[in-house]
Amino acid sequence: MKGKGIIITAIVCALLITAGTFGISLLYQTIFQPESLMEERSDSETGWREAKQAYGREVLYPFSCALESGVIAETDGAYLLLDSCHTRPSVYLPLLELAGLEFSDLETANVATYQYQSDTVEADRYGMQYLFHVRLPQSDGERSLIIAVDREFIPVLTLYGTEKVLYPEGDSVDVHTLEQGTLSEALFEYAGKIDDILVLQAAYNSLMIAALECLPAEEEHPTGSLRGYCAHGEWQMYSDSSMAAYVCILEDCNFVLYYDVSDGTFCGYSIAFNDLR
Amino acid sequence: MRLWQKIFLPSAALTMAGIFVIAMSLVVRSHTLQLMAQKEAVMSDSSKIMTELERTLEERKRGYFLSSAIMEELLVSSCREMTDETTEVSVRLLRENPYEGKDDNFICLKENGIIYLQTTAFLSGELWQINIEKNMQPLLERFQEEVRTVQAYGVVVSMAISVFLLILSVGITRPVKKMEEATKRISAGDYSYRIAYKGSDELSELSQRMNEMAAHIETDTDYIEKVSENRRKFIADMTHELKTPLTSILGFADVLRIKPDISDEERRDYADIIFTEAERLKLLSSRLMELITISETKLQMVPVDIARLLAREAEMYRPVSGKAGVLLTLDLEPAVILAEETLLATLFVNLIDNARKASAPGKTIHISSRREDARALIQVADQGIGIPEEQIAYVTEAFYMVDKARTRKAGGAGIGLALCKAIAAAHHGELTIESKVNAGTTVTVSIPLYESGSEDQG
């Protein structure tokens, strides 16, 4: 009887140990769920959508964005634009003509001068120094011209037409990638006009040289021109209801052609380029 | 189920459960921390990659934009620089929004043991998805290995603890087993059996109490057996003593009834015998009645001067003793006790009568009383045949006779001294006998003296 009790007890004890041993695995699998421990989800769509909108607005409305963000601050220096026109008539007079203005218009126009602030990317890396905002009242409404110049007073950003100053509140910016085949001839022609205006300027030539480096090495390329590069770059289009910006990207170089949706014409360019060159 | 099993099995079960749960908790906690550390590392890698990317982009781009090819190259190279060889990185340019309400950033562990982290970022004008994959399979395999190790250690430790608990539970219940054996033997009648115990714990105290209980039972049982034996002997003796005179009475009555020619002298002799035996029966029955009822009757105690009582009883007995040729001498000191006078007189007369029966003519019976240590001592000393020393202890038992023939011849039945002892006991006294064969016997009765204000002691 006693021996039977010991045997039963030993069996029960062995069962307990076995249950405990296998229970470890069961318990481990029950408690330890690495998949659920690791999983973590979040939604940043709102964040990057806003970033995208802000970026688009920055591309479409560089003047108002620079003004809002404090990159530029108004300063005295309306004469600087006139001086530049006198100093570089081969650049500024065709540019005014492209914008539908004459030199005499500047004498009667309301010109505001802004200076790019130091410790900003635009000033330190892209060498931008002044921005002139010319407003000329006309019978069909106010006509404006925005010219941003670098340290050599070369106009690296030009934007003209009507209502190009402030971006419309509540309007959203769309971003599209464009295929080469979809680009209009007008774009190429407009790029050619800019080539003609800037062809003798150092900044322009630097851009052309840098862009040339970005082209495929196995191909023969003529001397660089914006018109020529338009056929090689990747294209993005930022647009809202009134403005569009065609961005041509050649590796780490780019230039922008602005398009007035209401007029159906190109209305400016940006060849701001940093000192890496 | 035995007691040791009841102690051992739950203890073992609880201990093992405790061991396994604690071990498992530690393992799970350790693994969780390691996994979380890996997760944090991957997320930190991702965060560092994004920071480094933004910095690189700022340095690298010459315009506001970078081409998608350059961006991809930059993203991949930055990711590679920021991660180790166990981490795979891929990037994807998102031309269209692929999420449509789904979470765009997440980290998870795939079934193949790979941590997958997806981050979406808007960089240089375009939306990019960066995917980081880190192989966790070796870590997960190590976890399984650790579980197996814990299992192995758990078995060994559990077995060791089981053996320890087994020894402990058997040790704890051993005294209980002894007690069980003891109760078995005691219930079988072995009241002298005692449990051996050591220490001062509860079980030892219980063993001690059981031994005390057994001792009480043994004592009480002995007493009951003795009382039973005495009663049986008393009844046998009483029956015998009643039967002896009845036999004589019946025999001589039958002779008178059936013998036709019987002389007047014979008839008178037979009638005398019948009368004497009947008287003896009457005396015997009255003494038995006194002996039986004395312990059950409420005595009417009054202060009695024993010197006066002894003197009176001796004077009343003097004709009997004189007829027997025995001289009575008195040496009486007054001493007052609480007593029922009639019973006390019976006690004295019995003692004097016994002394007279034991004394040959010419001998003296000395009666004395004195006070000693708050007690009254009454002594009746004779110069008679005496009592053998080995029989002195029995002479106060009812129906015990040293010399039966002589006692019966003297009209006794062996009840006198038993009655005297009972009367003395009823008065909180003692009766002691000193005797020497052929030299005489001295019977001493010691009774507490009466003190004023102590009437209620009886």
Interface residues (C-beta under 8 A of the other chain):
Chain A: G5 T9 V12 C13 L16 I17 G20 T21 G23 I24 S25 L27 Y28 I31 F32 P34 E35 L37 M38 E39 E40 R41 S42 D43 S44 E45 W48 A51 K52 Y55 V59 V121 V175 T177 A210 C214 G233 E234 Q236 Y238 V247 I249 L250 E251 D252 C253 N254 F255 V256 A272 F273 N274 L276 R277
Chain B: R2 Q5 F8 L9 A12 A13 M16 A17 I19 F20 V21 A23 M24 S25 V27 V28 H31 T32 L35 M36 K39 E58 R60 K61 R62 G63 Y64 F65 L66 S67 S68 A69 I70 R95 N97 Y99 D103 D104 N105 F106 I107 C108 L109 I115 T120 A121 F122 G125 E126 L127 M136 L140 F143 V147 V150 Q151 G154 V155 S158 M159 S162 L166
